Amino acid sequence: MQMARREDAAIRESVKAIVAAVIAPNAERVDREGVFPRENLEALAREGWNGVLLPEELGGLGLGHAAFAVATEEIGRACASTALVYVMHTGAAQTIALYGDDDQKERWLRPARRGLIGTYSTSEKASGGHWWFNFSEAKRDGDDYLISADKSFTTSAGKADYYVLQTRTPGAKGPIDITFFIVDGKRPGIEAGRWDALGVHGNHSGPIRYTNVPVPRRDRLGAEGQGKDIIYHGVSPVYLIGLGAAWHGVARGALAAVTEYALGTVHRDFDRRLADYQVLRQQLGEAKVLVESLRPWQAALAEQLDALQAAGKPQGELLMPLTEFKVHAAEVANKVTRLALDVSGGYGYRRGPLERAFRDARAAIAMGPSNNIAREWIGKSLVGLPLELFEAGGE
């Protein structure tokens, strides 16, 4: 246990150095101008963090989900946009690592060290927050494929070098006949829409249209019809632990910033710091308790994911606990950033780091599975009902 703690501390310090040197100084501009944080991702890539879960023989760091969660948490403390882009990239790369062949790993994963960025492209407007349910369907083009789909909320839309895209298999017999593809971001027929949102301005999570995009057979990920398995065991686990860690970081960053402000701000009429007011200390205390509920849970889930992967067992076994963690982290981020605004008063309300964290945190509630959908999953699981993800009554 002590060895693990020392390793976590070393990982944290390594990422903190990148955050302090590059990511934090860029955070305001990323938010204000809606800049895609490629410079931040390139800084992470130079130190190997874009391949945190990838084996060393592919240029990765060969670390586990615990390291990924720690890195994401530290990035999220400074810039939620960068953290979300990082989560989607790491998830896309991990999905290829789990289900791709040697050729795909060589072409799409090895260049991560040089800054190649991937992402997921899954959800469709027609199915709303049910991101796993597709109406689009691939077409055959000889031995290859053509993809036409209107995807919504694709992080890094128009900016990613490749998309791990899910759609129905050509001639699909039903909604669970799903196939995944690796789509080169430079292919013709890809058109990204405008990203205009309340927060996370730099993650470019807008709509993206694929119109007869040619995808060679060599870039089909896994077998035809294997998509449901990939969703459960390849996409969801790394995505959910990453999301939770990102919002954990946002909450910690907001608490640290408002605590520093409360200690350093003095009302000169009575020479009292904000920290000297009991009501404000109680709000800080409430935020601290909420934040501290996340780290042990995050670490335990990450360790369980690593253990399942090492044993060759399906990581989707943790779907419900990971979903619960995502819900709680999203709620904590929203409560803590609101408390930070309350404590800081007019200062926090002005455009700046606390106001940005408050806006960014709102995305946590809606990101799939939204907290409303997720709580329904959790409740159904608790009372022994099917989740009904693809068919009424459960497939």
N, C-alpha and C positions, 0 to 999 in steps of 0.2 A: 504493500500500500504506500509506504514512504517513497519507494522508487517511482511509482506512478505519479505521486505528487511532485517529485523533483522534475520528472519529465514534463508534466503539465506546466510547471513554472518556467522551464526553459523554453517551451513552445510559446507560452504567453509572452515572454520577454522578446523573443525573436519577432513575433508579429507586431508587438507594440512598437518596435523600432521602425518598422515600415509604416505603421499608422501615423506615428509622430512625424516622420520625415516627409511623407507624401500624401497619405489619405486625409488626415485631419486638415492640413493646409488647403486642400482642394475642396473640402466639403461645402463651404459656402458658395463657391462658384458653381459646383455641380448642381446645387439646389437653385441658385438664382438664375442661371443661364440654361438649365436643363442639359448640361453637358454629360454625354456618356462617359463614364469614368474609366476609359481605356488606359489612361496613364496610371491609374491606381492598380488595375489588373496587371499591367506590364511590370510594375514594381513588385507585385506579389509573385509573378511568374519568374522573375530573375532569381528569386530566392527559393524557387521550387514550390511555392504554395498553391499555384494553379494545378499542381499535380499531387496534392496532399495525400490522396488515397491511392494514387497510381504506384505500381511497383517501381523500384529503382531501375530495373532494366529498361523501362520506358522513359526514364528521366524524371520519374516522380520521387516523392519523399518516402514512399512505402509506409506511411503512418496510417492510423486508424480513425474511426469516427470520433473518438474522444479528441484527437488533435484537430480534426476538422471543426468540431463544435467550438473548441477554444479559440481557434483562429477566427471563425465567423463572429463569435461574441465580441472579440476585440475590434474587429472591423466595424461591427454594428455600433459600438460605442461612439465612433466618430462620424460614420456616414452610412445611413440605412440603405441608400441607393447602391453603394458599392457592395454592401453585404448581400443584398438580394441578387445582384448580378453574379457575385461570387458563388452563392448557393446554387443558382441554376446552372452555372458552368460546371461546378464540381459534381452536381447531380447528373448532368448529361454525360460527363466524362466517365463517371462511375457506372452508369448504365451500359455504356459501351464496353467498359472493362469487364462487366459481369456477363454480358450477352454477345459481345462482338467476337469476330474471328481475328486471327493474327494479323491479317492484312488490314482490317479496319483499325485495330489498335495501333499499328505502325503508322498509318496515314493520319488518323485523327487525334490520337492521344500523345504520341511522342512530341509533336510540335507544341504541346501546352507550355513547355519550358521556354519557348520562344514567344509566348503570348497569344497563341491560338485560343479563341474563346468559343465555347459552345453554350447551348441553352436548350430548354424544353419548348416545344410548340405543341400543345395538347388541346386546350379548351376551345370550344366553338360557341359563338353567340347563341345559336339556336337551343343549346342545352344549358345556358346560364351557368350557374355555379357548379353544375354537374360536369366538371372538367374531364372526367374519364369517359364520357359518353359522346361518341362522334356520329355525325350524319354523313360526313364526307367519306368518299370511297376511292381508293386508288384504281387506276386503269392499267391494263397490260399494254406494253409497247414491245412486242416480241418477248424476249427474255427479260426486258427491263420494265420500268413503270413510268407512269405519268401521274403527278399529284395535282389535284385541284381542290382547294379547301379555303374557307374563310375562318381563320383562327383569331381568337380574341385573347387579350392579355398575355401576349408572348413577351416575356422579359427579354431585353436586348434585341427587340424586333428591329430589323434593318441594320443592326450593328454586329450581330454574332457572325462568326466565321462558319458555323454549322449549326443546324437545328436537329434535335432528336424529336422527330415528329411521329405522332400516332394518327392512324386513320383506319377505316375499315378495309379489309382485304378485298381485292377485286372479286366480284361475285359473292360478296359476303352473304351468309345465310341468316345472320342476325346481329344484334349489337355487340355480342362478345367475340365476333370474328374480327379481331383487330390485329393489325400488323404495324410494326415500327420501322422507320426509315431514318437514315442519316442524310440530311439534305444540305448540300453545299450552299452556303450563303451567297455565292457568286453566280449561281445558276440563273438563267433567264426565267422570267415569269414570277419573280418574288417582289411583292410591293408592300412595304411597311407603311401603315397609317400613322397619323399624328398622335403623340402621347401628351395629353393635356389633363393633369390631375391635381388633386389637392396637395399631395405630397410625393415623396420618393421621385422627384423630378428627373433624376439621372438614370433611372433603371429602364426607361423606354419600353414600358410594358404595354404597348399599344397593340392594335389589331394588325394582322399581317395576312395578305392574300397570296395564295399560290395558284397560278393559272397554268395548267399543263406543264408543270415543272418536271423536266426529265430527271429521273433517278435511276442509275444503273443497278442491276441486280446485286452487284458487289456491295452496295450500300443499303441493302435491306438488313435490318438489325434482328438477328434471330430468324426463326422460321415464320412462314405465313401462318397467321392465326395464333401466334404465341403472345400477342399483345396483352391479354389479360394477365398472364403470368408476369410479364415485364412490369405492368402497372403496379401489381401487388408487391412484388419482390425486388424490382430493380429501380423503379422511380420513387415510389412513396416513402420508403424508409429513409433514404438519404435526404430527400426533399423535406420531410417533416422534421427531422432532427436539425437540419440546417435552418429552416424557418424559425423554429423555437429559439435556437441560439442567436439568430439575428435580432429578434425582438428582445431577448434577454439583454443583449448588448446595448440596444437603444435605451432600455430602462436603466441599466447601470450608468450609462453615459449621462443621462438626464439627472439622475440622483447625484452623481459626482459634481456636475456643473452647478446645480442649485445649492448644494451644500457649501461649495466654495463661495458662491455668491452670498449666502446667508451669513457666513463667517466674516466676509469682507465688507459688507455693507452696513454702515452706521447711520442711525438717525441722530443727527447732531443736536436736536432739541433736548433729548434726554441722554445723549451719548450711549445709546443702546444699539447693539448689533441686531440684525434680524434674528440671529440665532438666540438672542436673549429673550425672545417672546415665546411663552409656553405654547401657545396655539400653533405657532409655526414649527416648533420642535416636535410637536405631536404629529404634524403632517409629515415631517421628515422621518419620524419613527415609523409611521405607517408604511411609507414608501420603502424604507429599509427592510422591514419584515417581508414585504411582498417580493422584493428583489432576491432576498436570500433564500426564498423557497425554490428558486429555479436551478441554481448551480448543482446541488446534489442530485436532483432529478435528471438534469441534463447529462451529468457524468455517468449515472447508472444506466441510462438508456443507451448511451454511446458505447459503454463497455459491453452491454448485451448484444448490440449490433455487431461489434467486433467478434464476440464469441460465436455468434451464429455463423458469421462469414467464415471464420476459421474452421468451424465444424462442417462447413458445406451445407448448412441448413437454411431454409428459406427465411429471409429477413422479414417478410410480411407477417410472421408470427407476432411481431410487435406493433402491428398496425394500430390497434386500439390505444395502447399506452403512449405511442408516439402522437396520435391524434389528440389525446388528452393533454399532453405536454404542449402541443401547438396552441390549443385553446387557452390554456393557462398563461403561457408566455405572452400571447396577444393581449389578454386582459390585463396582465401586469404592466405591460408597456403602456397601455392606454391610461391606466390608473396612475402610474408613477409620473408620466409626462403631464397629466392634468394637475396632480399635486405640485409638481415643479412650477407650473404656471401660477398656482395659487400662492405658493410661498414667495415667489419672486415678484408678484404684483405687476406693476406697469412695465418693469424691465422685461419680464418674461413674455408679456403680450406683444412687445415690439418685435420686429423682424430680427431673428437671431437664432442661436443654437437651441434654446428651449422651445421657442415657437416652432422651429423646424422639426424638432423631435416630436412635438405634439401632433403636427400635421402628418409626419411620416408614420407615426404609430397607428393612425386610423386605418392604414392599408392592412394592418395585421388582422383585423377583424374580418375583412372581406376576402382575403387571399384564400384560395381553395385548399382544402375544404373550408368554406366560411365557418365561423364559429357556430352559426345557427345549424348548418348542415352537420357539422362535426358533433355537436351535442346530440342531435338526433341519432347519429350512428352510435354514439356512446350509450345512449339510453336504450336503443334497440338491442345492442350487444348485452347490456346488463340484464335485460329481461328475456333474453333468448330468442329474439325475433331476427329474421334475415335483414341484411342491410338494404336489399332491393336496389343495388347500384345499376343494374342493367335491365331487369325485368321485374314487374310487379309480382310480389310473392317470393322473389328471389330466384336467381337462375340456378 
